[in-house]
Amino acid sequence: MDCLFCKIIAGEIPSTKVYEDDEILAFRDIAPQAPAHILVIPKEHIGGVDELTEENSFVVAHIFAKIAEIARKEGLADGYRVVSNVGEHGCQSVRHLHFHILGGKQLNGSMV
């Protein structure tokens, strides 16, 4: 598989990790859109939100529990945004399920 995030998980491509356990990895985005910009991904390859099923969706609950923990450790007490892009029209640049944590400043109110 030629997936950028799978290569990061495998250690073939370096990343700045902020959290890791048996199920997920969180690391700093290399092109941050906010002072705090962290990606949270499952270690199992799932293409995107559109590939979630009853069998694999447990990982999303785990990711969201850890997002709250990561945000606290990053000092994002004033708030943050969680985003997941899906598919070409949603501007998903890597076809591996991932959630962006964006914060560290007052974010633009526009969602598009």
N, C-alpha and C positions, 0 to 999 in steps of 0.2 A: 504494500500500500504506500502511495506517495503522499501521505498526509503530513503537512507541516507540524501540526499539533501532536500527532503520534510520534514524530521524530523528537519533539521536545520531551515528551513523556519518556521515551526510550533513552534520553540523554545524548542523542546524536547531534542535537542543536542546543546550545546553551540558552539558559533563561535565568531571570532573576526571580527565584521562587520566594513567595511570601507564605505559602501554606502547602502542605502535601500530606495525604494519608493514603490508605490502600485503594480508595475509590476515585479521588479527585486530586487535581493539581491547580494551584493558583500562582500566577506570575505576573510581573509588570509588563504592560504593553510596550513594545519597542517604539511606537509612534503615539505617545499619549495625547489624548484629546482634552485632558483635565490634569490638574496637579497630581491627583491620585487616579490612576487608570490601571486596573488590575483585571486580568482575564481569569475566569474560573472554568475549568474543563473537566469532564469525566475522563478517566483513564481508558475506559472502554470506548471504542470508536462508535459514535452515534453521529450521523451526518448533520442533524439539526433538530429543531423543535418538531419539524414535520416527520421525523423518524422515531419519535417517542411512542412507546407502546405500554400496555399494562405490565409487560415483563421487565422493561428497562426504566420505567419512569421513576422508580424509587430513588434513583440517583439525583433527580431534580430536588426532591425534598432535602436530601443530604447537602446538596450544593447551597440551597437557600439558607439552611441552618448555619453553614460555614460562612456564607456571605456576611451575615450579621456579625459573626465573630471577627472576621477579617476587617470589616468596616470599623468596629470598635478599636481593634489594634492599630488601625491606620489613623485613628483620631478623627473620624468622620461623624462626630456627634451632631453636627449641624445639618446633616443630611447627605444623601448621595442618590445616584440613579443606577438602576440595574437594567441592562438592555441585552436582548438577544436578537440578532438579525437572522432572517430566514430566507434562503434562496437568493437568486440573482436580483430580483426587484427589491428585496429587502437589504441589499448590499452586504450579503454574507461573504466575506472575503476568504475565509477558510471553511471548507465543508466538513466541520467537526463541531458538534454542539459546544457552544461557549456562551458565557455570560460576562458582560463588561460591568465592572463596578467603576463608576465615575463620580468623583467628588473632589473636595479640597478647595472649592470656591463656589460662589453663587452661580449655578448653571443657568443657561438660557431656558426660558419657559417653553420654547417651541419644541415639539417632538419631531418635527421634520425639517 
